[in-house]
Amino acid sequence: MARGEVGVGLGNEDRWKKFEEAKLDELLDPGESRTAFLLRFTLSHPHVDTTIVGTLYPEHLQENLAAARKGALQANVYEEAKRRLDGVGVAPVSAD
């Protein structure tokens, strides 16, 4: 997640442009952050068994834990996110 969202973490604005171009904000659950969405997106990948998430801030850790407890995205949301990312030239890596 590239050091977090701009203005929230230490993330670089350039790293989030593709997220914006793909209009992924439209797929977030109410109140869900972009970071939580991307963590859930990662957990949705059928070949992901483990993620390594680091943070310096206890509140970010709590958000990450809440996102992980919420679990994977609904299948239709995951597929739509992949379609949108592909449309802006970002194809998630497949283990197939």
N, C-alpha and C positions, 0 to 999 in steps of 0.2 A: 504494500500500500504506500510504499515510497515515502515513509516518514510522516504519514498523516496528511490530512486535508490542509489546504492553504488557509491560514488564519486560525486553525485549530491546533495543528501540529507544526512540524518543520518542513512539510512537503513543498515541493516546487510547483508553481502554477503550470508549467509546461507539462508536467506529468499528469495533470488532471484534465487537460484539454480534450483528450479522446473520450473521457468519461462524459464531458459536456456535449461533445459532437454527437455521441451516440444517444444522447438524451436519456441517459440511465436514471436521472433524477425522477423521471416519470414512473419508474418501476419500484421505487422505494416504498416501503410500508409507511404509513403515517408516523412521523416522529423518528424514523430510522435515519441514521447518518449514512453518508456515503461509505465511510470506513466499515461500518457494520454490514452494509449491503455487500461490499466486496469480500469481506470475510465469509459471509454466508454463500456468496457466489463461489468462492474457492471450495468451501465445504460441500458444495453441490456437485463438483466434478466427480464422476463415477470412479476415478482411479486415485482420488486423494484419500489417504488414510491418516495422515498427520499434517498438521500445520505448525509452523514455528512463528509465533507472534511475540514481538518485543515491544515494550513501552517503558517510559520513565515515570509515568503518571498513574497513580492509583485509580483515578476516575476513568482513564482510558482502559485500564485493566478491567474494571467493572463493566464497562460498555462491551469490551471484547468477550467477556464471559457471558454476558446477557445475549449477545449475538450468537455465540456458539450454542448456548442452551436453546435458543429459538430454532436452531438447526438450518438445514439446507433450504434453499429457496424452493418454492413450488415449481414443479417441472416446467410448466408453461412459462413462468417468469424467467427461469434459467435459460430456456431455449430462446426466448425473446431477447434476453440480454446478449447471448452469444450471437444472434442474428444481427443485432444492432452494432455490436463491436466489430463483427466481420464487415459490416457496411462502411465502417470508418477505417478499415485496414488493420484491425487488431484481432487476430484470430487466436483464441486460447489454444495452448498446446494440447494435443491429444496424445495419449499413450498408446493408442491403437496402431 
